[in-house]
Amino acid sequence: DPGHGGQDGGAVAGDGTEESRINLAISLQLEQLLRFAGVRTELTRREDVMVCDPGLETMRQRKVSDLHNRASFVNGVPNAVLLSIHQNSLPSSPSTRGAQVFWNRQEGAEELASSIQEALNGAVNAGHEKKAAQVPSSVYLMKEITAPGVLVECGFLSNAAETEQLKDPAYQTKLAAAIAAGVLNSDKR
């Protein structure tokens, strides 16, 4: 699930870079790597668009529809495991950096998140290691799906240096490879 999309760009870096485009780029590479490894994949979106019903007037209506449609999509895939790709932002602390993984309350999600976090710590978080954590219950998509789900925050758009890395296709490949390694090293795939 490449988070956000279209009119909902998600977090925005100081240079105007929108989260949704980075999420999509990483997700497309992650899909290729997982398919190469024999994992069946499905994406909630393949373009920079919202996954909302047509004809909605307000941004709020479109965002609610987008989240409902993503949850319905995931819940309609047999034996699904959700990997939701995002970028973080903490403008009050521009030095904060690093990738962090969050899990939902479904069986197997914590193990999967820990495996992905371990791979990300080794690949991109040297000196800024993080621990996987349970996602807050207020995160609609993670709460509404019946599948194990992880939310991968690949880095901080509020950190200018990390934003430059996140925009780099080679770094996006490194992130996708680390996430794929975490998935493949986990028993929950």
Phi, psi and chi 1 to 4 in degrees:
 res  aa     phi    psi   chi1   chi2   chi3   chi4
   1 ASP       -  101.5  169.9   51.6      -      -
   2 PRO   -73.1  107.6   -6.5   18.5      -      -
   3 GLY   -58.5  149.5      -      -      -      -
   4 HIS    65.3 -151.8  -55.7  -76.4      -      -
   5 GLY   130.7  149.9      -      -      -      -
   6 GLY    60.6 -128.4      -      -      -      -
   7 GLN   -67.1  -18.4  -61.4  150.8  -36.3      -
   8 ASP   -99.6   89.1  175.5   13.6      -      -
   9 GLY   -78.0   -7.7      -      -      -      -
  10 GLY    73.9 -148.8      -      -      -      -
  11 ALA   -65.7  149.9      -      -      -      -
  12 VAL  -125.6  130.9  179.2      -      -      -
  13 ALA   -74.9  166.1      -      -      -      -
  14 GLY   -58.3  -27.1      -      -      -      -
  15 ASP   -90.6    6.6   67.0   -0.9      -      -
  16 GLY    92.0   -1.9      -      -      -      -
  17 THR   -64.8  128.2  -60.4      -      -      -
  18 GLU   -93.8  139.5  -69.2 -175.8  -25.3      -
  19 GLU   -55.2  -42.7  170.2 -174.7    1.6      -
  20 SER   -57.3  -36.1   63.1      -      -      -
  21 ARG   -71.4  -38.4  -66.8  176.8 -171.1  -88.4
  22 ILE   -67.5  -43.1  -63.4  171.2      -      -
  23 ASN   -55.9  -44.6  -62.4  -14.5      -      -
  24 LEU   -66.1  -44.5 -177.8   58.9      -      -
  25 ALA   -60.5  -45.4      -      -      -      -
  26 ILE   -66.1  -42.2  -66.0  167.4      -      -
  27 SER   -63.8  -40.4  -64.9      -      -      -
  28 LEU   -64.0  -39.8  -70.1  170.7      -      -
  29 GLN   -70.0  -40.3  -69.5 -169.7   45.3      -
  30 LEU   -60.9  -42.6  176.8   58.2      -      -
  31 GLU   -58.5  -46.3  176.8 -165.6   35.8      -
  32 GLN   -61.0  -44.1  -71.5  179.4  -11.9      -
  33 LEU   -64.8  -44.1  -68.7  167.1      -      -
  34 LEU   -67.3  -39.8  -71.3  173.8      -      -
  35 ARG   -63.8  -40.9  -77.8 -167.4  174.6 -164.8
  36 PHE   -58.5  -34.4 -179.7   76.9      -      -
  37 ALA   -84.4    1.8      -      -      -      -
  38 GLY    90.9   13.0      -      -      -      -
  39 VAL   -92.1  128.1  177.2      -      -      -
  40 ARG   -70.9  130.2 -176.8  174.7  156.0 -119.2
  41 THR  -129.4  153.6   61.8      -      -      -
  42 GLU  -142.0  137.2  -58.1 -142.6   16.6      -
  43 LEU  -105.5  144.3  -70.4  178.0      -      -
  44 THR   -73.9  -24.2   55.8      -      -      -
  45 ARG  -155.4  150.2   67.2 -177.1  178.6   95.7
  46 ARG  -118.9   -2.1  -65.7 -175.4  165.4  -79.6
  47 GLU  -133.3  170.9  -50.8  175.1  -40.3      -
  48 ASP   -82.5   74.2 -166.6   21.0      -      -
  49 VAL  -134.9  160.6  -63.9      -      -      -
  50 MET   -83.7  150.7  -71.2 -175.8   83.3      -
  51 VAL   -99.4   55.8 -172.7      -      -      -
  52 CYS  -114.4  162.9   63.3      -      -      -
  53 ASP   -67.8  149.0  -63.4  -26.5      -      -
  54 PRO   -72.6  157.1   23.4  -29.5      -      -
  55 GLY    82.4    7.4      -      -      -      -
  56 LEU   -80.6  139.8  -61.0  173.4      -      -
  57 GLU   -87.2  -42.5  -65.2  179.1   17.9      -
  58 THR  -102.5  156.6   68.0      -      -      -
  59 MET   -61.6  -38.4 -177.0   58.1  133.0      -
  60 ARG   -60.2  -45.3  176.9  166.7  164.8   52.2
  61 GLN   -61.2  -41.5  -71.0  172.2  -32.6      -
  62 ARG   -66.5  -40.7  -71.9 -169.6  -69.5  -88.8
  63 LYS   -65.9  -42.3  -79.0 -173.9  173.7 -172.1
  64 VAL   -63.5  -45.2  167.0      -      -      -
  65 SER   -61.8  -42.7  173.2      -      -      -
  66 ASP   -57.4  -48.9  179.4   88.9      -      -
  67 LEU   -65.5  -41.6  -72.3  170.1      -      -
  68 HIS   -62.0  -43.0  -74.7  146.9      -      -
  69 ASN   -67.0  -37.5  -71.0  -17.8      -      -
  70 ARG   -64.6  -44.4  -72.5  173.5 -164.5 -102.6
  71 ALA   -62.9  -44.0      -      -      -      -
  72 SER   -62.1  -40.7  -67.5      -      -      -
  73 PHE   -60.5  -50.9  179.2   88.6      -      -
  74 VAL   -62.4  -44.9  172.7      -      -      -
  75 ASN   -66.9  -18.6  -72.2  -24.2      -      -
  76 GLY   -88.9   -3.9      -      -      -      -
  77 VAL   -97.3  118.9  174.7      -      -      -
  78 PRO   -61.0  137.1  -18.1   28.0      -      -
  79 ASN    55.4   35.4  -57.7  -49.6      -      -
  80 ALA   -68.4  153.0      -      -      -      -
  81 VAL  -134.2  123.4  173.3      -      -      -
  82 LEU   -91.9  127.1  173.3   67.6      -      -
  83 LEU  -114.0  106.5  -58.5  174.6      -      -
  84 SER  -102.5  117.8 -168.7      -      -      -
  85 ILE   -97.5  127.4  -53.7  -60.0      -      -
  86 HIS  -142.3  172.9  -72.9  -93.7      -      -
  87 GLN  -123.3  145.2  -52.0  -51.3  -52.5      -
  88 ASN   -95.6  168.1 -140.3  -30.7      -      -
  89 SER  -156.9  132.6 -177.1      -      -      -
  90 LEU  -143.1   76.5 -172.9   60.4      -      -
  91 PRO   -56.1  -25.9  -23.9   33.3      -      -
  92 SER   -72.4  -12.6   62.6      -      -      -
  93 SER  -139.1   76.3 -180.0      -      -      -
  94 PRO   -64.7  -10.5   18.0  -25.0      -      -
  95 SER   -88.2  -13.7   63.4      -      -      -
  96 THR   -66.0  134.3  -59.3      -      -      -
  97 ARG  -147.9  172.7   58.9  172.3  -62.9  122.0
  98 GLY   109.6  156.4      -      -      -      -
  99 ALA   -92.5  138.0      -      -      -      -
 100 GLN  -137.7  144.2 -173.2  169.9   12.3      -
 101 VAL  -114.2  140.0 -174.8      -      -      -
 102 PHE  -123.9  146.5  -62.0   87.5      -      -
 103 TRP  -119.6  152.9   74.2   85.0      -      -
 104 ASN   -89.3 -173.4   71.5   -3.3      -      -
 105 ARG   -90.2   10.6  -71.4  160.9  171.9   74.0
 106 GLN   -83.5  149.5  -61.6  -64.2  -32.4      -
 107 GLU   -58.2  131.8 -175.1  178.5  -21.7      -
 108 GLY    94.6  -17.8      -      -      -      -
 109 ALA   -67.4  -40.7      -      -      -      -
 110 GLU   -63.6  -43.5 -178.8  177.0   -1.4      -
 111 GLU   -61.7  -44.7  174.4 -170.3   66.7      -
 112 LEU   -62.6  -45.0  175.7   61.1      -      -
 113 ALA   -61.1  -42.4      -      -      -      -
 114 SER   -63.7  -39.4  -65.0      -      -      -
 115 SER   -66.2  -43.5 -178.8      -      -      -
 116 ILE   -66.2  -41.8  -65.3  170.4      -      -
 117 GLN   -61.5  -42.7 -174.6   68.5   64.8      -
 118 GLU   -59.8  -43.0 -175.9  178.5  -29.8      -
 119 ALA   -66.6  -40.9      -      -      -      -
 120 LEU   -67.5  -39.2  -74.0  166.3      -      -
 121 ASN   -59.3  -41.3  -78.2  -15.2      -      -
 122 GLY   -71.8  -33.1      -      -      -      -
 123 ALA   -88.7  -41.6      -      -      -      -
 124 VAL  -132.9   -9.1  -59.8      -      -      -
 125 ASN  -105.4   15.9  -79.3   -5.3      -      -
 126 ALA   -50.9  122.9      -      -      -      -
 127 GLY    84.8   -9.4      -      -      -      -
 128 HIS  -134.8   37.4  -57.7  -81.7      -      -
 129 GLU   -57.0  145.6  -70.8   81.0    3.2      -
 130 LYS  -123.7  164.8  -52.0  -95.6 -173.6 -141.9
 131 LYS  -113.3  140.3  -71.0 -171.6  178.0 -153.3
 132 ALA   -63.2  147.6      -      -      -      -
 133 ALA  -140.7  158.8      -      -      -      -
 134 GLN   -72.0  136.2 -168.5  169.8   68.5      -
 135 VAL   -70.7  142.9   73.5      -      -      -
 136 PRO   -59.7  144.9  -21.2   30.6      -      -
 137 SER   -66.0  -10.1   59.3      -      -      -
 138 SER   -80.4   -7.6   60.9      -      -      -
 139 VAL   -81.8  102.4  177.6      -      -      -
 140 TYR   -51.9  -55.1  178.3   85.7      -      -
 141 LEU   -57.9  -44.5  179.7   60.0      -      -
 142 MET   -69.5  -26.7  -59.7  -61.2  -80.6      -
 143 LYS   -81.7  -34.0  176.1  177.7   64.7  174.1
 144 GLU   -89.0  -14.8  -66.7  -61.4  -42.9      -
 145 ILE   -83.3  151.9   61.9  168.8      -      -
 146 THR   -97.2   -1.2   55.5      -      -      -
 147 ALA   -97.9  159.3      -      -      -      -
 148 PRO   -59.7  136.4  -15.3   25.2      -      -
 149 GLY  -138.6  142.4      -      -      -      -
 150 VAL  -127.9  143.9  -63.4      -      -      -
 151 LEU  -110.9  119.4 -173.6  146.5      -      -
 152 VAL  -104.9  110.5 -177.2      -      -      -
 153 GLU   -90.2  105.6  -64.3  -79.9    4.8      -
 154 CYS   -75.6  -18.8  -64.6      -      -      -
 155 GLY   171.6 -177.2      -      -      -      -
 156 PHE  -110.4  116.5  -78.1   81.6      -      -
 157 LEU   -73.1  -11.8  -68.0  176.5      -      -
 158 SER   -83.4   -5.7   48.6      -      -      -
 159 ASN  -104.5  111.9  179.5  -51.8      -      -
 160 ALA   -58.6  -42.4      -      -      -      -
 161 ALA   -66.3  -41.2      -      -      -      -
 162 GLU   -69.7  -33.8 -167.7  161.3   52.6      -
 163 THR   -58.5  -43.5  -64.9      -      -      -
 164 GLU   -60.5  -40.3  -72.7  -53.2  -52.6      -
 165 GLN   -64.7  -46.4  -72.2 -179.5  -54.1      -
 166 LEU   -62.4  -26.7  -68.2  166.4      -      -
 167 LYS   -81.0  -13.9  -68.6  174.2    5.1 -176.6
 168 ASP   -82.7  121.0  177.6   13.1      -      -
 169 PRO   -55.7  -34.9  -26.8   35.0      -      -
 170 ALA   -66.3  -39.1      -      -      -      -
 171 TYR   -70.1  -36.4 -170.3   75.6      -      -
 172 GLN   -60.9  -40.1  -67.1  168.5   -3.5      -
 173 THR   -63.9  -41.1  -60.0      -      -      -
 174 LYS   -61.1  -43.1 -168.9  174.4 -172.5  177.9
 175 LEU   -63.2  -47.8  -74.6  162.9      -      -
 176 ALA   -59.8  -42.0      -      -      -      -
 177 ALA   -64.8  -40.7      -      -      -      -
 178 ALA   -66.0  -42.8      -      -      -      -
 179 ILE   -63.1  -45.1  -64.2  165.5      -      -
 180 ALA   -60.4  -43.2      -      -      -      -
 181 ALA   -60.9  -41.5      -      -      -      -
 182 GLY   -62.5  -40.4      -      -      -      -
 183 VAL   -64.7  -48.4  169.6      -      -      -
 184 LEU   -68.2  -27.3  -64.1  171.2      -      -
 185 ASN   -82.4  -10.0  -73.2  -28.1      -      -
 186 SER   -91.0  154.0  169.7      -      -      -
 187 ASP   -80.0  -12.9  -69.1  -24.5      -      -
 188 LYS  -100.8   83.5 -171.0   63.4 -168.4  169.9
 189 ARG  -142.9      -   56.8  179.8  174.0  104.6
